[in-house]
Structures are given as C-alpha cells and as structure tokens.
C-alpha cells in the first residue's frame, strides 16, 4: 500500500486531506501528517485515526507521495529539511500558487506536480488545476488525477496559464461569497426580512443560476444574455 504524506495543515491542506478521506480515496492507515504541535490534529486523529509524526523529514522518508501544503515562502525551508529523503521514486505535489515547477526543480529534480485546488472541493465540486513536469510518468499522473477527480473536476493546463485560471477557480469563491454577503446585507437593510430569509433567497438563487449555466442546450454567452436581460 502506497503511503501519502502531508506537510502543512493550514486551511487548504486540511480541506484537501479531509475531503480525500471523506471521499474514501485514501485509507487513514496510509496517511502521514507532520506537526510540531500534535494537539492541532487531535480532532483529525479522533475522526480518521491517521498517523501524525513530529518531523517533516519522517513524512518524506516514509511516503512516496508528499504533498507540500505550506506557504510559498516556507517551501524552500521544508525542501532543505527533507531533501536527503527525496529519492528518484518520490513524487512531490505542491499547492504553492506563486512557485513554479522550475523553482522547485532547483531544489528537487524529480517528479513534481503542481496543483491549485479550490475550497469548493470540500463540497466535492469545483475545479482543481493540475500540471505535471516531464518526470511524472503516466501511472503517477493518473493516480493524482484520480484522487482529485473524486473531490473536484481536474483540468490539466499549461503552467503559464495558472495565474489567470486560479483567479477563475480558486479565488472566485471568495469573490462570489463577498458579493452574496453584500446582497444579504442590502436585503435586510431595506426590508423587514430576517437574515435567515435573505440568506436562503440568495443561496437558492445562486443554485438556480448555476443550473442555468450548466444547461447544455445554451451557450455561455447566450445564458449570460438571458440572465442579464430578465434579471
């Protein structure tokens, strides 16, 4: 059984790990997470019984697939720490948006996959942007893509397009949520509607609008025109 390691357990790292476990794509016994403060993982361990270790180097030593879920400025320090355990059969998966694959290759000239996930994966929806370097063979690429297809829709794109595509996928939920918050605030400010009523109206409208865009009988531009005209 292959082992999967997670270095970093921030908002995106925790979302990814919990989503993959909840989808049944990873067995808790094959998952290793590093932490210098094990108490942070108490709830995670109680729910999934995963393996928590104290050192990043232990994760790299034991696992073939190593997810780097730390902040971009922390990646170099982590790679320096684990480099001696990164043999040619290891596969790094980075979610650091601002670091290119070439940046990481200067520290680890092996199999590297760059992924920009979306918070919507927590609901099993949204898009995960994926790019592999040339050292990632088809079997390893297929495995990673299968994992992320279980919690999102995988889009393989050129790395040069990551910045623009991430704005459309990973950043968009925050922008949309901010707009909806303003709609709810405006609705309650100019009426006697309760916040619960206003939230229900906005969320239900969002869901209906999304379904319109998923209607395969209409083109994207046609749907926008229809919604804008009748809205």
HELIX and SHEET records of a PDB file:
HELIX    1   1 UNK A   11  UNK A   22  1                                  12    
HELIX    2   2 UNK A   28  UNK A   30  5                                   3    
HELIX    3   3 UNK A   38  UNK A   41  5                                   4    
HELIX    4   4 UNK A   42  UNK A   48  1                                   7    
HELIX    5   5 UNK A   56  UNK A   62  1                                   7    
HELIX    6   6 UNK A   72  UNK A   82  1                                  11    
HELIX    7   7 UNK A   83  UNK A   85  5                                   3    
HELIX    8   8 UNK A  101  UNK A  105  1                                   5    
HELIX    9   9 UNK A  119  UNK A  123  5                                   5    
HELIX   10  10 UNK A  138  UNK A  149  1                                  12    
HELIX   11  11 UNK A  159  UNK A  161  5                                   3    
HELIX   12  12 UNK A  162  UNK A  169  1                                   8    
HELIX   13  13 UNK A  172  UNK A  189  1                                  18    
HELIX   14  14 UNK A  195  UNK A  213  1                                  19    
HELIX   15  15 UNK A  220  UNK A  230  1                                  11    
SHEET    1   A 8 UNK A  51  UNK A  53  0                                        
SHEET    2   A 8 UNK A  31  UNK A  34  1                                        
SHEET    3   A 8 UNK A   4  UNK A   7  1                                        
SHEET    4   A 8 UNK A  65  UNK A  68  1                                        
SHEET    5   A 8 UNK A  91  UNK A  94  1                                        
SHEET    6   A 8 UNK A 111  UNK A 116  1                                        
SHEET    7   A 8 UNK A 127  UNK A 132 -1                                        
SHEET    8   A 8 UNK A 153  UNK A 156  1                                        
END                                                                             
